[in-house]
């Protein structure tokens, strides 16, 4: 069964947000490495915790996008 337009939009939005979080986590890991090299361990650890949070949220959003694809989550467009 095909996804309706609203469901396709929802899936694309979820995938896009997951991708944004993934990209942000990669950038934060790069910053974390620089902080660690400069001896700023406290801020490096904070960046690492933030990256872990982003990675977990990215996995949730990707899972929700798959649930939309499997039609476990539905959205209907309202006028």
N, C-alpha and C positions, 0 to 999 in steps of 0.2 A: 504494500500500500504506500502511495506517495505521500509526502509531507505537504501540507497546505502552505501557502505563502507565509503566513504568520509563523508557522513552525520552522520553516526554512530560515527565516530571519532570526528567530530565536537561536537556532543551532549555530548560525554564522556568528551571531553576537557572542555566544558562549565560547566558541572556538577562538574568536578574536581576542577576547579578554584573557583566555588561557594563554594564548601566544604572547600577549603583552606582559603577563606576569612572568612567563618563562624568560623573555628577553630582559626584563627588569632584574630578575634573579641573577642572570649571567653577568649583567653590568655591576650589580652589587658585589658579586663574588670577585670581580676584577678590582673593585675599590677595596674590598676586604683584604686582598693580597697586598695591595699597596700600603694599607694601614699597618698590616702586620710587619712588612718590611721596614717601615719607618719607626717601629717600636711602639705603636699605639695599639696594644693588645686589647684594651677594654673596648674601644670602638670597633676593632676587627671582630671581636666576639659578638657585638651588637649587630653588625652587618650579617654575620653568619646566622644569627637567630632570625633576622628579618628574611634572609634568603630561604631558610627552612619553612617559614610561614608562607612565603610566596609560592614555594614549590608545592606545599600541601594544598593551597587554594587553587593552584593551576590544575592539579590532579582532580580536585572536586569539580571544577568547571568543565574539564574534559569529560569526566564521567557524566555530568548532566547533559552535555551535548550528545553523548552516545545514547542516553536515555531518551532524548528527543528523537533521535534517529530510529530507535526501537519502538517509538510511539508510547513509551511509558510516561512521558511528560508531553502534554498537548497544549497548544495555544490556538485560540480562535480569535480572529480579528473582529473587533467590535466597531460598530459605525461611529 
